[in-house]
Amino acid sequence: MNLKKIAVTAAASAVALVALANPLSAAPLTDQDKKFLASYDKVHHALVADDLAGARKAAAELGTAGDELAKSNSLDEARNAFSKLSDQAEKLATGQAGFYVVHCPMLKKDWVQTTDKIANPYGGKDMTTCGEIKK
């Protein structure tokens, strides 16, 4: 193998290692994605505060995606509907700057938030700090 081929092979290997160490960032969010995440964040904060009326109002901003939560008659119903919205929010927010995906090991639920200070929407005021940021 000549010196030029060795250099090209070494350079290709280095590029491959960098790509593995630093995966490509997530695709840019569309305006619709940003709107969804902003309304989702409002629902999140309302549920952390045990505010069913606020959660329902914020869910209405989500259009048909928020219908189930907007029609919830209890915090338990709202939190179950929020769990479904969290799946979509997690897909959008993963890899995006300014978003944290959090997991509650006790309730085995995930959600997205915009700060690294844990604010659990599933356990009510009694469990607001239960959770850990997923890596």
C-alpha positions in Angstrom: 0.0 0.0 0.0 1.5 3.4 -0.9 1.7 6.4 1.4 -1.1 8.2 -0.4 -3.6 5.3 0.1 -2.6 5.1 3.8 -3.2 8.8 4.3 -6.6 8.6 2.6 -7.6 5.6 4.6 -6.5 7.3 7.8 -8.4 10.4 7.0 -11.6 8.4 6.2 -11.3 6.5 9.5 -10.9 9.8 11.4 -14.0 11.2 9.8 -15.9 8.1 10.6 -14.8 8.3 14.2 -15.8 11.9 14.5 -19.2 11.1 13.1 -19.7 8.4 15.6 -18.6 10.6 18.5 -20.7 13.5 17.4 -23.9 12.3 15.8 -25.6 14.7 13.4 -27.8 17.2 15.1 -31.6 16.8 14.8 -33.4 18.3 11.8 -34.5 21.9 12.3 -37.9 22.3 13.8 -40.7 23.6 11.5 -42.9 26.5 12.7 -45.7 23.9 13.3 -43.3 21.8 15.5 -42.3 24.9 17.5 -46.0 25.8 18.0 -46.8 22.3 19.1 -43.9 22.3 21.6 -44.8 25.7 23.0 -48.4 24.6 23.6 -47.2 21.3 25.0 -45.0 23.2 27.4 -48.0 25.2 28.6 -49.9 21.9 29.3 -46.8 20.6 31.1 -46.6 23.6 33.4 -50.4 23.4 34.2 -50.2 19.7 35.1 -47.2 20.3 37.3 -49.4 22.9 39.2 -52.4 20.5 39.3 -54.3 23.1 37.2 -56.8 21.1 35.1 -58.5 24.2 33.6 -55.1 25.6 32.5 -54.1 22.2 31.0 -57.3 21.9 29.1 -57.0 25.5 27.8 -53.4 24.9 26.6 -54.4 21.6 25.1 -57.0 23.3 23.0 -54.1 25.2 21.3 -52.8 21.9 20.0 -55.7 21.4 17.7 -56.9 17.8 17.1 -53.8 16.4 18.8 -54.9 18.0 22.1 -58.6 17.1 21.8 -58.5 14.2 24.3 -56.7 16.3 26.9 -58.9 19.3 26.3 -62.0 17.2 27.1 -60.5 15.6 30.2 -62.7 15.6 33.3 -59.9 14.9 35.8 -56.2 15.4 36.3 -55.8 11.6 35.9 -57.5 11.7 32.5 -55.5 14.8 31.5 -52.2 13.1 32.6 -53.0 10.0 30.6 -53.7 12.1 27.5 -50.5 14.1 28.2 -48.5 10.9 28.1 -49.6 10.4 24.5 -48.6 13.9 23.6 -45.3 13.4 25.3 -44.4 10.7 22.8 -44.7 13.2 19.9 -43.0 15.9 21.9 -40.0 13.6 22.6 -39.6 12.8 18.9 -39.6 16.4 18.0 -37.3 17.6 20.9 -34.7 14.9 21.0 -31.4 16.5 19.9 -32.8 20.0 19.9 -31.1 22.7 21.9 -33.2 24.1 24.8 -35.2 20.9 25.4 -34.8 18.2 27.9 -36.4 14.7 27.8 -37.1 13.6 31.4 -38.0 10.2 32.8 -39.9 9.4 36.0 -38.6 6.0 37.2 -41.4 5.6 39.7 -44.3 6.2 37.3 -42.3 5.0 34.2 -43.3 8.1 32.2 -41.4 10.5 30.0 -42.0 14.1 29.1 -40.2 17.1 27.6 -39.4 20.3 29.3 -37.4 23.5 28.6 -35.3 23.6 31.8 -33.0 21.2 33.5 -34.9 21.7 36.8 -37.1 18.7 37.1 -40.9 19.5 37.0 -42.9 16.2 36.9 -46.3 16.7 35.3 -47.5 13.2 36.2 -47.4 13.0 40.0 -48.9 16.2 40.9 -47.6 18.6 43.5 -46.4 15.7 45.7 -43.9 14.4 43.1 -42.8 17.5 41.2 -39.1 16.7 41.6 -39.2 13.0 40.8 -37.4 12.4 37.5 -34.1 12.4 35.8 -32.9 13.8 32.5 -32.4 11.1 29.9 -29.0 11.1 28.2 
